[in-house]
Amino acid sequence: MTTRFALAGLLALSLSSLLATAADNAGDTPKPDDDPTKVAFFEKLYGIEIEGVKPLEEYDDPDTFYSAIASQVGIPELAFEALEKEFGWKQSDDYFYAAVVKGTWSEPNWGVMVSRFPKALKNAKTVEERRALIKKMQLKFVVIDYDGNVSFPEEEKKKKKDKDAASASEQ
């Protein structure tokens, strides 16, 4: 148990230094060689060497390129951390997470869809049991920009809708 907390602390420290590097580097004036379709762009942005990622042109799907980069710079972990802070989601013996990361050359951010599944789903024996557990599944979409700012677009839409409904009922 102590080792797990030590590793979690190390990861948090590493992620915060990575975000600090990204925030420092993101404000730099873009240069002609700053191209988010190149691995070198992300190496400069995050201040780390990214290994094993081929040039974008060698992938059939751009998502594979951006997902490979995102996993090396810790984007899924940042999304998990943000969900814990904002919604109290914690990795535990009861739940496991799955993350799908989307990146693009046209937007300076990462989109991360996180699914939270009950671990009991792995051992469910009947269709009814699986259905009941799937109803406990949750999804959240997290946007992390290159400066490390986190937002939850769906939650912002809900707040706006609630605000608009409250304004309409007052009239």
NULOKE-631724 format. One record per atom (N, C-alpha, C): residue in one letter; x, y, z. Coordinates in steps of 0.02 Angstrom, whole numbers, padded with zeros to 5 digits, always signed. Example, Ala and Ser with C-alpha at 12.3 -4.5 7.8 and 13.67 -1.06 7.14 Angstrom:
<atoms>
A+00660-00284+00390/A+00615-00225+00390/A+00660-00165+00390/S+00642-00112+00354/S+00684-00053+00357/S+00645+00002+00394/
</atoms>
This chain:
<atoms>
M+00042-00060+00000/M+00000+00000+00000/M+00044+00063+00000/T+00097+00064+00040/T+00141+00122+00044/T+00174+00134-00023/T+00193+00081-00058/T+00224+00088-00124/T+00176+00121-00172/R+00112+00102-00170/R+00063+00132-00214/R+00057+00207-00202/F+00056+00228-00138/F+00052+00299-00123/F+00115+00336-00144/A+00173+00303-00136/A+00236+00334-00157/A+00236+00343-00233/L+00213+00292-00269/L+00209+00298-00342/L+00160+00352-00363/A+00103+00356-00329/A+00054+00407-00345/A+00082+00477-00332/G+00120+00484-00278/G+00152+00549-00263/G+00203+00567-00315/L+00242+00517-00337/L+00292+00529-00389/L+00259+00549-00454/L+00204+00516-00471/L+00168+00532-00532/L+00140+00603-00528/A+00110+00620-00472/A+00083+00688-00464/A+00137+00740-00470/L+00196+00728-00440/L+00252+00774-00444/L+00275+00780-00516/S+00280+00724-00550/S+00302+00723-00620/S+00252+00759-00664/L+00186+00747-00653/L+00135+00780-00694/L+00134+00855-00681/S+00144+00876-00619/S+00143+00948-00607/S+00203+00982-00638/S+00261+00949-00638/S+00319+00980-00671/S+00309+00981-00746/L+00277+00929-00773/L+00262+00927-00845/L+00215+00984-00863/L+00163+00995-00823/L+00117+01050-00836/L+00152+01118-00831/A+00196+01124-00783/A+00233+01187-00775/A+00275+01200-00837/T+00309+01149-00862/T+00348+01156-00923/T+00304+01174-00982/A+00247+01142-00988/A+00201+01157-01043/A+00176+01228-01038/A+00158+01250-00977/A+00133+01318-00968/A+00188+01369-00985/D+00249+01355-00965/D+00304+01400-00981/D+00316+01403-01056/N+00314+01346-01089/N+00330+01343-01160/N+00271+01363-01204/A+00210+01356-01181/A+00152+01371-01223/A+00146+01445-01239/G+00170+01487-01195/G+00166+01559-01205/G+00218+01586-01253/D+00267+01544-01272/D+00319+01566-01319/D+00287+01586-01385/T+00318+01635-01417/T+00295+01655-01483/T+00303+01598-01531/P+00250+01578-01565/P+00256+01522-01612/P+00306+01539-01668/K+00344+01490-01687/K+00393+01497-01741/K+00370+01454-01799/P+00396+01468-01858/P+00374+01429-01916/P+00382+01354-01907/D+00431+01332-01867/D+00442+01261-01858/D+00398+01231-01803/D+00355+01272-01772/D+00309+01247-01721/D+00249+01217-01756/D+00249+01152-01763/D+00199+01118-01803/D+00170+01060-01762/P+00106+01065-01740/P+00077+01012-01699/P+00065+00946-01736/T+00090+00941-01797/T+00088+00877-01831/T+00155+00841-01825/K+00201+00871-01787/K+00269+00844-01779/K+00281+00826-01706/V+00315+00771-01694/V+00332+00750-01626/V+00374+00803-01592/A+00419+00836-01629/A+00463+00887-01600/A+00424+00944-01567/F+00366+00960-01594/F+00324+01012-01565/F+00306+00994-01493/F+00285+00932-01482/F+00264+00911-01415/F+00325+00900-01369/E+00381+00880-01397/E+00442+00874-01356/E+00462+00942-01330/K+00457+00993-01372/K+00473+01061-01350/K+00421+01086-01299/L+00358+01075-01314/L+00303+01098-01272/L+00308+01069-01201/Y+00319+01004-01196/Y+00319+00970-01132/Y+00388+00960-01102/G+00440+00976-01140/G+00508+00971-01114/G+00531+00900-01101/I+00507+00852-01140/I+00528+00783-01132/I+00542+00752-01201/E+00578+00698-01201/E+00590+00661-01263/E+00535+00610-01271/I+00503+00611-01328/I+00450+00564-01343/I+00479+00510-01387/E+00471+00448-01365/E+00503+00392-01400/E+00452+00346-01432/G+00471+00318-01490/G+00431+00267-01522/G+00370+00291-01560/V+00363+00357-01569/V+00307+00383-01607/V+00331+00401-01677/K+00299+00371-01726/K+00318+00382-01796/K+00289+00449-01820/P+00314+00475-01876/P+00284+00536-01904/P+00209+00525-01919/L+00171+00578-01913/L+00098+00575-01923/L+00080+00541-01989/E+00117+00556-02041/E+00101+00529-02108/E+00104+00453-02111/E+00138+00422-02064/E+00145+00349-02065/E+00088+00313-02030/Y+00041+00350-02002/Y-00017+00320-01969/Y-00078+00323-02014/D-00118+00271-02013/D-00181+00271-02051/D-00231+00319-02020/D-00227+00328-01955/D-00274+00370-01918/D-00236+00420-01875/P-00248+00485-01883/P-00212+00534-01842/P-00221+00525-01767/D-00279+00496-01747/D-00291+00485-01675/D-00238+00439-01645/T-00213+00393-01683/T-00161+00347-01658/T-00097+00386-01642/F-00079+00432-01686/F-00021+00475-01676/F-00028+00516-01612/Y-00085+00551-01606/Y-00094+00595-01548/Y-00103+00555-01483/S-00135+00498-01486/S-00143+00456-01426/S-00075+00431-01401/A-00031+00413-01447/A+00036+00390-01427/A+00074+00445-01392/I+00068+00506-01416/I+00101+00562-01384/I+00069+00576-01316/A+00003+00579-01315/A-00033+00594-01253/A-00016+00546-01197/S-00010+00482-01213/S+00005+00433-01161/S+00075+00444-01133/Q+00122+00465-01175/Q+00190+00477-01150/Q+00197+00540-01109/V+00155+00590-01122/V+00160+00652-01084/V+00112+00654-01025/G+00072+00600-01015/G+00031+00594-00956/G-00038+00626-00959/I-00065+00636-01019/I-00130+00668-01026/I-00186+00627-00993/P-00191+00561-01002/P-00244+00525-00968/P-00241+00533-00891/E-00181+00532-00863/E-00174+00539-00791/E-00197+00608-00768/L-00182+00660-00809/L-00206+00727-00792/L-00282+00729-00792/A-00313+00695-00839/A-00386+00692-00842/A-00414+00657-00780/F-00383+00601-00760/F-00405+00565-00701/F-00399+00609-00639/E-00344+00645-00634/E-00333+00690-00577/E-00386+00746-00576/A-00401+00773-00634/A-00452+00826-00638/A-00521+00800-00618/L-00537+00739-00638/L-00602+00710-00620/L-00606+00697-00545/E-00550+00678-00515/E-00550+00669-00442/E-00563+00735-00407/K-00529+00788-00430/K-00537+00854-00398/K-00607+00881-00408/E-00633+00876-00469/E-00697+00907-00486/E-00758+00866-00464/F-00754+00800-00470/F-00813+00758-00457/F-00802+00705-00404/G-00743+00702-00375/G-00730+00653-00323/G-00718+00582-00349/W-00709+00575-00414/W-00695+00509-00442/W-00626+00487-00419/K-00622+00427-00392/K-00557+00400-00371/K-00549+00330-00398/Q-00488+00316-00420/Q-00473+00247-00439/Q-00476+00207-00374/S-00510+00152-00375/S-00518+00113-00313/S-00526+00040-00330/D-00538+00001-00278/D-00551-00070-00289/D-00619-00082-00321/D-00662-00029-00321/D-00729-00036-00347/D-00737-00016-00420/Y-00692+00027-00445/Y-00698+00053-00513/Y-00633+00050-00551/F-00638+00045-00618/F-00580+00053-00660/F-00598+00105-00714/Y-00546+00137-00740/Y-00555+00190-00790/Y-00531+00166-00858/A-00562+00193-00909/A-00538+00185-00978/A-00539+00255-01008/A-00485+00273-01043/A-00481+00340-01072/A-00468+00336-01147/V-00502+00378-01183/V-00490+00386-01255/V-00469+00459-01264/V-00411+00468-01294/V-00383+00535-01303/V-00388+00556-01376/K-00410+00616-01387/K-00413+00645-01454/K-00368+00706-01456/G-00326+00709-01506/G-00285+00768-01517/G-00294+00788-01589/T-00273+00848-01605/T-00279+00872-01674/T-00229+00928-01685/W-00215+00941-01748/W-00169+00995-01764/W-00205+01062-01767/S-00272+01061-01766/S-00309+01124-01774/S-00332+01155-01708/E-00327+01120-01653/E-00348+01146-01588/E-00291+01135-01538/P-00274+01185-01499/P-00219+01176-01450/P-00241+01144-01385/N-00270+01085-01391/N-00292+01050-01330/N-00300+00975-01343/W-00311+00940-01288/W-00324+00868-01289/W-00396+00857-01265/G-00432+00815-01300/G-00498+00794-01277/G-00491+00724-01249/V-00516+00714-01189/V-00510+00649-01157/V-00579+00626-01134/M-00602+00571-01162/M-00665+00542-01138/M-00646+00486-01089/V-00669+00494-01028/V-00654+00446-00976/V-00717+00408-00958/S-00711+00342-00959/S-00766+00297-00938/S-00746+00268-00870/R-00794+00266-00826/R-00783+00237-00759/R-00830+00178-00753/F-00800+00118-00747/F-00838+00056-00745/F-00831+00022-00677/P-00885-00009-00652/P-00878-00049-00592/P-00835-00110-00608/K-00786-00125-00565/K-00743-00183-00577/K-00781-00248-00575/A-00837-00249-00539/A-00877-00310-00535/A-00903-00331-00603/L-00903-00286-00651/L-00926-00302-00719/L-00884-00358-00750/K-00820-00360-00732/K-00776-00412-00758/K-00798-00482-00737/N-00830-00487-00679/N-00849-00552-00652/N-00924-00566-00654/A-00961-00522-00686/A-01034-00532-00689/A-01050-00596-00727/K-01094-00635-00699/K-01109-00700-00727/K-01172-00701-00770/T-01219-00656-00756/T-01282-00657-00793/T-01291-00592-00832/V-01334-00594-00881/V-01349-00535-00921/V-01380-00481-00876/E-01424-00501-00832/E-01457-00453-00787/E-01406-00418-00742/E-01359-00457-00717/E-01307-00429-00674/E-01264-00379-00713/R-01247-00396-00775/R-01207-00351-00817/R-01245-00286-00831/R-01309-00293-00847/R-01350-00234-00861/R-01354-00188-00801/A-01363-00217-00743/A-01367-00176-00682/A-01301-00139-00670/L-01245-00173-00682/L-01180-00142-00672/L-01165-00089-00726/I-01186-00103-00787/I-01174-00054-00841/I-01212+00011-00827/K-01269+00006-00793/K-01306+00067-00775/K-01266+00111-00727/K-01218+00081-00693/K-01176+00119-00646/K-01115+00150-00681/M-01106+00133-00745/M-01051+00161-00783/M-01062+00237-00791/Q-01007+00275-00790/Q-01011+00347-00799/Q-00962+00369-00852/L-00978+00422-00887/L-00935+00452-00938/L-00927+00526-00924/K-00867+00551-00933/K-00854+00623-00929/K-00805+00641-00984/F-00814+00700-01011/F-00768+00725-01062/F-00728+00781-01030/V-00662+00776-01036/V-00615+00825-01007/V-00575+00856-01064/V-00568+00922-01064/V-00525+00956-01112/V-00467+00986-01073/I-00406+00970-01096/I-00345+00996-01065/I-00308+01034-01119/D-00302+01100-01110/D-00266+01138-01161/D-00191+01133-01150/Y-00153+01157-01199/Y-00081+01150-01196/Y-00050+01187-01138/D-00086+01235-01108/D-00061+01270-01049/D-00077+01232-00985/G-00114+01177-00991/G-00132+01137-00933/G-00198+01156-00902/N-00235+01202-00932/N-00301+01221-00906/N-00351+01166-00922/V-00393+01150-00874/V-00440+01095-00880/V-00511+01123-00882/S-00552+01095-00926/S-00622+01113-00928/S-00664+01051-00941/F-00728+01058-00925/F-00776+01004-00934/F-00833+01031-00976/P-00828+01026-01043/P-00878+01057-01087/P-00950+01038-01073/E-00963+00975-01057/E-01031+00953-01044/E-01059+00986-00982/E-01017+00993-00931/E-01039+01024-00869/E-01052+01099-00880/E-01011+01131-00922/E-01022+01202-00937/E-01088+01212-00974/K-01104+01165-01020/K-01168+01169-01056/K-01226+01161-01008/K-01220+01114-00961/K-01274+01104-00912/K-01285+01166-00869/K-01230+01197-00847/K-01235+01258-00806/K-01269+01313-00845/K-01250+01321-00909/K-01280+01373-00951/K-01354+01359-00961/K-01372+01296-00974/K-01442+01277-00983/K-01482+01291-00920/D-01454+01272-00862/D-01488+01285-00798/D-01497+01360-00786/K-01445+01398-00803/K-01448+01471-00794/K-01500+01501-00839/D-01502+01478-00902/D-01551+01503-00950/D-01622+01485-00928/A-01631+01425-00901/A-01697+01403-00878/A-01718+01445-00818/A-01671+01460-00773/A-01687+01501-00715/A-01706+01572-00736/S-01671+01598-00785/S-01686+01666-00811/S-01755+01668-00843/A-01771+01616-00880/A-01836+01612-00914/A-01893+01607-00865/S-01882+01569-00811/S-01935+01561-00761/S-01946+01626-00720/E-01896+01669-00717/E-01902+01732-00681/E-01943+01782-00721/Q-01946+01773-00787/Q-01981+01822-00829/Q-02053+01810-00833/
</atoms>
